[in-house]
Amino acid sequence: MKLGTLLLANNLILAPMLQVSTGPYRRFCRTFSKIGMVSVPMLYTKRLEKNPDTVLMDLHKIEDEKPISVQLIGSDLNALKSSIDFLESYKFDVLDINAGCPSKRAIKAQEGGYLLRDLSKLKSLINVGVKYSSRPVSLKIRIGFNSSKEIEKIVSIINNSGLEFLTVHGRTVRDRYNDSTLNLDAIKKIKSLLKIPVVGNGSIFNPKTAREFLEFTNVDALMIGRGSMGYPEIFNQIDQYLIDGIESIIENNTRKMKEYIGLYERCITDYLDNNFEIPYSFEKYKFMELRRNLIWLSKNIQGSTDLRIKISKTKNLEELDQIINYLN
């Protein structure tokens, strides 16, 4: 499919999630299915401006993962320009500007979702991104800060911006991730008013919710974040369901969990190599990646609560391996 000038294998996108959509995780999810585009975890422009070495891990080997998006969050115009300059040496496909993050840190720093309260600053950031980036620029927002009453004003800025496409999460910033507050009507309205493609995001946890989202809002593509955590095959499930209407059932169990984590280990090895320096040991990196994903992969299996507690208490790779080896 085409998303602006981008040619994607399908209309599914992996969201840029901090401490989730890492290099190994992106490879892990793509093992099971084509994914239209993946995303690097959100990067802070101030960090890129002042200490770019701290983000090298996030950008490692991104040239091997096309199509891939790099998302930036920040409110300082000079820091954004400096970040764009730094990123020019990397091969990626889309520069995405975050104007939707609802975290307390983002709101306090007047960035991310806060920008929906300061539309003049948002407009200035978009202008800098479009002017200085050699890649297509996209924007990720929510439907508003406290409500969706400002949709027309936001759309007016976007329609005259030069952005390639918009990703919109169907909640306000104030709603954070409350599943009951998903507002598909607001996304449908944004889609009807915009002149550029729209990617929908929010509470897409299975093939049926994906199709309902697409059919109701008429968005061009879907971005999946939390729905992939513990369910790396969700992209394949959705893609097949949208193509032939058949919903494959994937049940988590300890055997599958063990298979998944073995595959994830190989993805970590593929991502790292002896020539790349990380700020800590390979063993520690492997431990953190495996522990985090084991917790997600334990969803809905028998005894999952006790298992997650055991996993979360592990302090090193040896302790984690003991748990993995005892999985049936």
HELIX and SHEET records of a PDB file:
HELIX    1   1 GLY A   23  PHE A   32  1                                  10    
HELIX    2   2 THR A   45  LYS A   50  1                                   6    
HELIX    3   3 PRO A   52  VAL A   55  5                                   4    
HELIX    4   4 LEU A   56  LEU A   59  1                                   4    
HELIX    5   5 ILE A   62  ASP A   64  5                                   3    
HELIX    6   6 LEU A   77  LEU A   87  1                                  11    
HELIX    7   7 LYS A  104  LYS A  108  1                                   5    
HELIX    8   8 GLY A  112  ARG A  117  5                                   6    
HELIX    9   9 LEU A  119  TYR A  132  1                                  14    
HELIX   10  10 ILE A  151  ASN A  159  1                                   9    
HELIX   11  11 ASP A  179  THR A  181  5                                   3    
HELIX   12  12 LEU A  184  LEU A  193  1                                  10    
HELIX   13  13 PRO A  207  THR A  217  1                                  11    
HELIX   14  14 ARG A  226  SER A  228  5                                   3    
HELIX   15  15 ILE A  234  ASP A  244  1                                  11    
HELIX   16  16 THR A  254  TYR A  271  1                                  18    
HELIX   17  17 PHE A  282  LEU A  297  1                                  16    
HELIX   18  18 SER A  304  LYS A  313  1                                  10    
HELIX   19  19 LEU A  317  ASN A  325  1                                   9    
SHEET    1   A 2 LYS A   2  LEU A   3  0                                        
SHEET    2   A 2 LEU A   6  LEU A   7 -1                                        
SHEET    1   B 8 LEU A  12  LEU A  14  0                                        
SHEET    2   B 8 ALA A 221  ILE A 224  1                                        
SHEET    3   B 8 VAL A 198  ASN A 201  1                                        
SHEET    4   B 8 PHE A 165  HIS A 169  1                                        
SHEET    5   B 8 VAL A 137  ARG A 142  1                                        
SHEET    6   B 8 VAL A  94  ALA A  99  1                                        
SHEET    7   B 8 ILE A  68  ILE A  73  1                                        
SHEET    8   B 8 VAL A  38  TYR A  44  1                                        
END                                                                             
